[in-house]
Amino acid sequence: MVEFTYVVRGAEGLHARPVATIAAEARMWESEITVTCGERHASARDLMGLMALAARHGDELTVSIAGRDEDAAAAALRTAFDF
């Protein structure tokens, strides 16, 4: 399993545009990808689940990736989270 953290930098928080980018990238990989914000977690492939995290500016997200292509998926998702 590979994990990384991301602190939400955008003033709007985790809004529709970055969620769409993250979900599209996550769907390209075989690995299971979970995003956690506080006590809430969602599949990175689930647009509504990611929106339901309600991540705001300054919140820390933990991205967990497990599967055959986890290293490549982690590298691609780090880029997708750079919003």
C-alpha positions as CSV (number, residue, x, y, z in Angstrom):
1,M,0.0,0.0,0.0
2,V,1.1,3.5,-0.8
3,E,-0.1,6.6,1.1
4,F,0.4,10.3,0.7
5,T,-1.1,13.3,2.2
6,Y,-2.3,16.5,0.6
7,V,-3.3,19.8,2.2
8,V,-6.1,21.5,0.3
9,R,-4.6,24.8,-0.8
10,G,-7.4,26.2,-3.0
11,A,-9.7,28.8,-1.3
12,E,-12.7,26.9,-2.6
13,G,-11.7,23.6,-1.0
14,L,-12.3,20.4,-2.8
15,H,-14.9,21.6,-5.4
16,A,-16.3,20.1,-8.6
17,R,-13.5,20.8,-11.0
18,P,-10.7,19.1,-9.0
19,V,-13.0,16.3,-7.9
20,A,-13.7,15.5,-11.6
21,T,-10.0,15.5,-12.4
22,I,-9.2,13.3,-9.4
23,A,-12.0,10.8,-10.2
24,A,-11.0,10.6,-13.9
25,E,-7.4,9.9,-13.0
26,A,-8.4,7.3,-10.4
27,R,-10.6,5.4,-12.9
28,M,-7.5,4.8,-15.1
29,W,-5.9,2.6,-12.5
30,E,-6.7,-1.0,-11.3
31,S,-5.7,-0.3,-7.6
32,E,-8.2,0.6,-4.9
33,I,-7.8,4.3,-4.1
34,T,-9.4,5.8,-1.0
35,V,-9.4,9.5,0.1
36,T,-9.8,10.3,3.8
37,C,-10.6,13.7,5.3
38,G,-10.9,13.5,9.1
39,E,-13.4,10.7,9.9
40,R,-14.9,10.6,6.4
41,H,-13.5,8.5,3.5
42,A,-14.5,7.9,-0.1
43,S,-13.4,6.0,-3.2
44,A,-11.4,8.3,-5.4
45,R,-13.5,7.1,-8.3
46,D,-16.8,8.4,-6.7
47,L,-17.5,12.0,-7.6
48,M,-20.3,12.4,-5.1
49,G,-18.3,10.6,-2.4
50,L,-15.4,13.0,-2.9
51,M,-17.7,16.0,-2.7
52,A,-19.3,14.6,0.5
53,L,-15.9,14.8,2.1
54,A,-16.5,18.5,2.3
55,A,-12.8,19.2,2.4
56,R,-12.1,22.9,2.9
57,H,-9.0,25.1,2.5
58,G,-6.3,23.8,4.9
59,D,-7.8,20.3,5.4
60,E,-5.4,17.4,5.2
61,L,-6.4,14.5,2.9
62,T,-4.8,11.1,3.1
63,V,-4.8,9.1,-0.2
64,S,-4.4,5.4,0.2
65,I,-3.6,3.2,-2.9
66,A,-3.4,-0.6,-2.8
67,G,-3.0,-2.8,-5.8
68,R,-0.7,-4.0,-8.6
69,D,-0.2,-0.6,-10.1
70,E,-0.1,1.4,-6.8
71,D,3.2,3.1,-7.4
72,A,2.3,4.4,-10.8
73,A,-1.2,5.4,-9.7
74,A,0.3,7.3,-6.7
75,A,2.6,9.2,-8.9
76,A,-0.3,10.2,-11.3
77,L,-2.6,11.0,-8.5
78,R,-0.1,13.3,-6.8
79,T,-0.2,15.4,-9.9
80,A,-4.0,15.3,-10.1
81,F,-4.2,16.5,-6.5
82,D,-2.1,19.5,-7.3
83,F,-5.0,22.0,-7.7
